[in-house]
């Protein structure tokens, strides 16, 4: 008889949830590359000032930031299924309002729709946390990684849908947003198959966990948040400007979609083995590798504006994001107790997406209003990565050099 202590954990329920979340990441997640491909271009068409071209993308991320705390609390109290359903309804509402903004040629209405779309983006950000809810400790980093890998399909589906629907209507980009509405309404059915129990209500006398202030004094949590913030914000900073830079340098809009597709593929292909790498080499080493690759992406982008520069830089940008962000997520997951889950995850995503909001807004300003040419703007975007990479790298070194707790 096998000793129960040494028997392998039963992760059948976790595998079921991973499969559902992978499908959601692939189908519902395809709306994100769609919006990031056309958001800046639609903004440039509607905005009264070209410096505001990427404001719609900034509003998506800002919507995600402001939604994250209450979305996390909703999931903690009522369960993941309800939270994810609210997310898809938010995505459908956002696309509907954005489509109307395009129809009436109104930038302000389009911005409102972009903000509402952030509700979906916030919910999608919790897929990776939900993957670990029913997973054993050994399966947890792999579960997170596999769910992130679902973005591989979204990287293919999203840009191809852009190509298929971009010219479907007389009004530019309208067909794309109508397609996003259909994706949300159809994809919501996936969550009926999710099997994640609602968190038990805390009884009197149960541990309440640390306060937010106490959590932010935990070195591992602070460094995990900083590295996630920098990895995601820098990826967004550069990716948001890419369609503007590519089209501005004389290439076709479809070429911009292909470059973004290659970038999103690079974001998610490594997820098939990122969890295994984390299990073998540890979160600190994988996050450090991600930051190093992000620095390489900026270096390649600064070398020129040929197509190969765009492709290589954006592929490296995706790889760096994958290792940096997934590594930081796994680091965060190992640094808090179950009763602190809602508090930590909501706080983390609010901080991360707050910085991503600033990065996406700065992206348009740097691209269109820094220097007198597209090349000068693109150079400014990539030079802006340097101080933030130094911040995250320094934080990681500080954590690694701290004395280990007994």
C-alpha positions in Angstrom: 0.0 0.0 0.0 1.4 3.4 -1.0 1.9 5.8 1.9 -0.7 8.6 1.5 1.9 11.1 2.5 4.1 10.3 -0.5 1.3 9.7 -3.0 1.1 12.2 -5.9 -1.6 14.9 -5.5 -4.9 14.5 -7.4 -5.1 17.4 -9.8 -8.0 16.2 -11.9 -10.2 19.2 -10.9 -7.3 21.6 -11.5 -6.8 20.1 -15.0 -10.5 20.6 -15.8 -10.3 24.2 -14.8 -7.0 24.7 -16.7 -8.7 23.4 -19.9 -11.7 25.8 -19.4 -9.4 28.8 -18.7 -7.1 28.0 -21.6 -10.2 28.0 -23.9 -11.3 31.3 -22.4 -7.8 32.8 -22.8 -7.8 31.7 -26.5 -11.3 32.7 -27.5 -12.2 35.6 -25.3 -8.6 36.7 -25.0 -8.4 37.3 -28.8 -10.2 40.6 -28.3 -7.2 42.1 -26.5 -4.8 41.9 -29.5 -7.7 43.1 -31.7 -8.1 46.2 -29.6 -4.4 46.9 -29.2 -3.9 46.6 -33.0 -6.6 49.1 -33.9 -7.1 51.1 -30.7 -4.2 53.6 -31.5 -5.1 53.8 -35.1 -8.8 54.4 -34.4 -7.7 57.0 -31.7 -5.5 58.7 -34.3 -8.5 58.9 -36.6 -10.9 60.3 -34.0 -8.7 62.3 -31.6 -8.5 66.1 -32.0 -4.8 66.0 -31.2 -2.4 63.2 -32.4 -0.7 63.2 -29.0 -3.9 61.6 -27.7 -3.9 58.7 -30.3 -3.1 56.0 -27.7 -5.6 57.4 -25.1 -8.2 54.7 -25.9 -5.7 52.0 -25.0 -4.8 53.9 -21.9 -8.4 53.9 -20.9 -8.7 50.2 -21.4 -5.9 49.6 -19.0 -7.2 52.3 -16.6 -10.5 50.5 -16.6 -8.7 47.3 -15.7 -6.8 49.1 -12.9 -9.9 50.6 -11.3 -11.9 47.3 -11.8 -9.3 45.0 -10.2 -9.9 45.7 -6.5 -13.7 45.2 -6.7 -13.4 42.4 -9.2 -11.0 40.6 -6.8 -13.4 41.1 -3.8 -16.3 39.9 -5.9 -14.5 36.7 -6.8 -13.4 36.2 -3.2 -17.0 36.6 -1.9 -19.1 35.0 -4.7 -16.6 32.9 -6.7 -14.6 33.0 -10.0 -17.6 32.1 -12.2 -19.6 35.2 -11.4 -16.5 37.5 -11.7 -15.5 36.1 -15.1 -19.1 36.5 -16.4 -19.2 40.1 -15.3 -15.9 40.5 -17.2 -17.4 39.3 -20.5 -20.5 41.5 -20.1 -18.1 44.4 -19.5 -16.2 43.5 -22.7 -19.4 43.3 -24.7 -20.7 46.7 -23.3 -17.3 48.3 -24.0 -17.2 47.1 -27.6 -20.9 48.2 -28.1 -20.1 51.8 -26.9 -16.9 51.9 -28.9 -18.7 50.8 -32.0 -21.3 53.6 -31.5 -18.5 56.1 -31.0 -17.0 55.1 -34.4 -20.5 55.3 -36.0 -21.1 58.8 -34.8 -17.4 59.9 -35.1 -17.2 60.8 -31.5 -13.8 60.4 -29.7 -15.3 60.9 -26.2 -17.9 58.1 -26.6 -15.1 55.9 -28.0 -13.1 56.6 -24.9 -16.0 55.6 -22.6 -16.2 52.3 -24.5 -12.5 51.7 -24.1 -12.8 52.2 -20.3 -15.7 49.7 -20.1 -13.6 47.2 -22.1 -11.1 47.4 -19.2 -13.6 45.4 -17.1 -13.0 42.4 -19.4 -9.2 43.0 -19.3 -9.3 43.0 -15.5 -11.3 39.7 -15.4 -8.9 38.1 -17.9 -6.0 39.0 -15.6 -7.5 36.7 -12.9 -7.4 33.7 -15.2 -3.9 33.0 -14.1 -4.8 33.2 -10.4 -7.9 31.0 -10.9 -5.7 28.3 -12.5 -3.9 27.8 -9.1 -7.0 27.8 -6.9 -7.6 24.1 -7.1 -4.0 23.0 -8.0 -1.5 21.3 -5.8 1.6 23.2 -4.8 3.7 21.2 -7.3 1.2 21.8 -10.1 0.5 25.5 -9.4 3.3 27.1 -11.5 2.5 24.8 -14.4 -1.2 25.5 -14.2 -0.5 29.3 -14.3 1.8 28.7 -17.2 -0.6 26.6 -19.2 -3.4 29.1 -18.8 -1.1 31.8 -20.0 -0.3 29.6 -23.0 -3.9 29.9 -24.1 -2.9 33.3 -25.3 -1.0 31.5 -28.1 -4.3 30.9 -29.9 -5.6 34.4 -29.2 -2.4 35.7 -30.8 -3.4 34.0 -34.0 -7.1 34.5 -33.9 -7.2 38.2 -32.9 -5.0 39.7 -35.7 -6.6 37.4 -38.3 -10.1 38.6 -37.2 -8.8 42.2 -37.6 -7.8 41.4 -41.2 -11.1 39.7 -42.0 -13.4 42.3 -40.4 -11.5 45.6 -40.9 -13.1 46.2 -44.3 -16.5 44.6 -43.5 -18.1 48.0 -42.9 -17.9 51.4 -44.6 -16.9 52.9 -41.3 -13.2 52.0 -40.5 -12.8 49.5 -37.6 -16.5 49.2 -36.9 -16.6 45.6 -38.0 -13.8 44.7 -35.6 -15.8 46.0 -32.6 -19.0 44.2 -33.7 -16.9 41.0 -33.8 -15.7 41.6 -30.3 -19.3 41.9 -29.0 -20.0 38.4 -30.5 -16.8 36.9 -28.9 -17.8 38.1 -25.5 -21.5 36.9 -25.6 -20.5 33.5 -27.0 -17.4 33.0 -24.9 -19.3 33.6 -21.6 -20.8 30.1 -21.9 -17.3 28.6 -21.2 -17.5 29.6 -17.5 -20.5 27.2 -16.9 -17.9 24.4 -17.1 -15.6 26.0 -14.5 -15.3 24.0 -11.2 -13.8 26.3 -8.7 -15.6 26.3 -5.3 -16.5 29.6 -3.7 -14.1 30.6 -1.0 -15.6 29.7 2.4 -17.0 32.5 4.4 -14.6 33.5 7.2 -16.0 32.5 10.6 -15.4 34.5 13.8 -12.0 33.6 15.1 -10.6 32.5 11.7 -7.3 34.2 10.7 -8.0 37.4 8.8 -4.5 37.6 7.2 -2.3 40.7 7.0 -3.5 44.2 6.2 -2.5 45.8 2.9 0.1 47.8 4.8 1.6 44.7 6.3 1.6 42.9 2.9 3.5 45.8 1.3 6.2 45.4 4.0 6.8 41.8 2.9 10.0 42.1 0.6 9.0 39.2 -1.6 5.5 40.6 -2.3 7.0 44.1 -3.0 9.6 42.8 -5.4 7.0 40.5 -7.1 4.7 43.5 -7.7 7.6 45.7 -8.9 8.8 43.1 -11.4 5.3 42.4 -12.7 4.6 46.1 -13.0 7.8 46.8 -15.0 7.4 43.7 -17.2 3.8 44.5 -18.1 4.2 48.3 -18.3 7.3 48.2 -20.6 5.7 45.6 -22.8 2.6 47.8 -23.2 4.7 50.9 -23.7 6.4 49.5 -26.7 3.5 47.4 -28.1 1.0 50.3 -28.0 3.3 52.4 -30.2 4.2 49.7 -32.6 1.2 50.0 -35.0 1.8 53.8 -35.1 5.5 53.3 -35.8 5.1 50.6 -38.4 2.4 52.5 -40.4 4.2 55.8 -39.9 7.3 54.2 -41.4 5.4 53.5 -44.6 4.4 49.9 -44.1 0.8 48.5 -44.5 -1.7 48.2 -41.7 -1.8 44.4 -42.3 2.0 44.4 -41.7 1.4 46.0 -38.3 -1.1 43.3 -37.5 1.4 40.6 -38.5 4.1 42.1 -36.3 1.7 42.4 -33.3 0.6 38.8 -34.0 4.3 37.6 -33.9 4.7 39.6 -30.6 1.7 38.0 -29.0 2.8 34.6 -30.1 6.1 35.2 -28.4 4.3 36.3 -25.3 2.5 33.0 -24.9 4.5 30.2 -26.7 7.0 29.9 -23.8 4.1 29.4 -21.4 4.2 25.7 -22.3 7.5 25.4 -20.4 7.8 28.5 -18.3 6.2 26.7 -15.3 8.7 23.9 -15.6 11.6 26.4 -15.8 10.3 28.1 -12.7 10.1 24.8 -10.8 13.6 24.0 -11.8 15.5 27.3 -11.6 13.3 29.4 -9.2 11.2 32.5 -9.7 14.1 34.9 -9.2 16.2 33.5 -12.0 13.3 33.4 -14.5 12.3 37.0 -13.7 15.9 38.1 -14.1 16.0 36.4 -17.5 12.8 38.2 -18.5 14.2 41.6 -17.7 17.4 40.8 -19.6 15.4 39.9 -22.7 13.3 43.1 -22.4 16.5 45.1 -22.5 17.5 43.2 -25.6 14.2 44.1 -27.2 14.8 47.8 -26.6 18.4 47.5 -28.0 17.2 45.9 -31.3 14.4 48.5 -31.7 17.0 51.3 -31.4 19.1 49.8 -34.2 16.7 50.8 -36.9 13.2 50.8 -38.4 13.5 48.0 -41.0 10.9 45.3 -40.8 13.3 42.8 -39.3 14.0 45.3 -36.5 10.3 45.6 -35.7 9.8 41.8 -35.8 12.8 40.9 -33.7 12.2 43.6 -31.2 8.6 42.7 -30.7 9.3 39.0 -30.5 11.9 39.7 -27.8 9.5 42.0 -26.1 6.9 39.1 -25.9 9.5 36.6 -24.6 10.7 39.1 -21.9 7.2 39.8 -20.8 6.4 36.1 -20.5 9.3 35.2 -18.2 9.1 38.5 -16.2 5.4 38.5 -15.7 4.7 34.8 -15.1 7.8 34.6 -12.9 6.5 37.5 -10.8 3.0 36.0 -10.6 4.4 32.7 -9.3 6.6 34.7 -6.8 3.5 36.5 -5.6 1.4 33.3 -5.3 4.0 31.8 -3.0 4.2 34.8 -0.7 0.7 35.0 0.8 -1.8 32.9 2.8 -5.2 31.7 1.3 -7.1 34.2 3.4 -5.0 37.0 1.9 -5.7 36.0 -1.7 -8.4 38.6 -2.6 -6.5 41.4 -0.9 -3.1 40.6 -2.5 -4.4 39.9 -6.0 -6.6 43.0 -6.2 -3.8 45.2 -4.8 -1.3 43.7 -7.2 -3.4 44.1 -10.3 -4.4 47.6 -9.3 -0.8 48.7 -9.0 0.4 46.8 -12.1 -2.3 48.1 -14.4 -2.1 51.6 -12.9 1.5 51.7 -14.2 0.5 50.1 -17.4 -2.1 52.9 -17.9 0.6 55.5 -17.5 2.8 53.6 -19.9 0.2 53.3 -22.6 -0.6 57.0 -22.3 3.0 58.0 -22.3 3.5 55.7 -25.4 1.3 58.0 -27.6 3.0 61.2 -26.3 6.5 59.9 -26.8 5.6 58.4 -30.2 3.8 61.4 -31.7 5.1 64.4 -29.7 8.7 63.6 -28.9 10.9 64.8 -31.7 9.9 65.8 -35.2 9.7 62.3 -36.9 8.3 58.8 -36.5 11.9 57.5 -36.0 12.6 60.0 -33.2 9.3 59.1 -31.5 10.1 55.4 -31.7 13.6 56.0 -30.3 12.1 57.9 -27.4 9.7 55.1 -26.6 12.5 52.5 -26.4 14.9 54.7 -24.4 12.2 55.2 -21.8 12.6 51.5 -20.9 16.0 52.0 -19.3 15.2 53.5 -15.9 12.4 51.0 -15.2 14.5 48.0 -16.1 17.1 49.4 -13.7 14.4 49.6 -11.0 13.2 46.1 -11.4 16.7 44.7 -11.7 17.9 46.5 -8.6 14.8 45.2 -6.6 15.5 41.6 -7.7 19.2 41.9 -6.7 18.2 43.4 -3.3 15.8 40.4 -2.7 18.4 37.9 -3.7 21.1 39.4 -1.4 18.8 39.6 1.7 19.5 37.2 4.5 17.3 34.2 4.2 14.6 34.0 7.0 15.1 31.2 9.5 
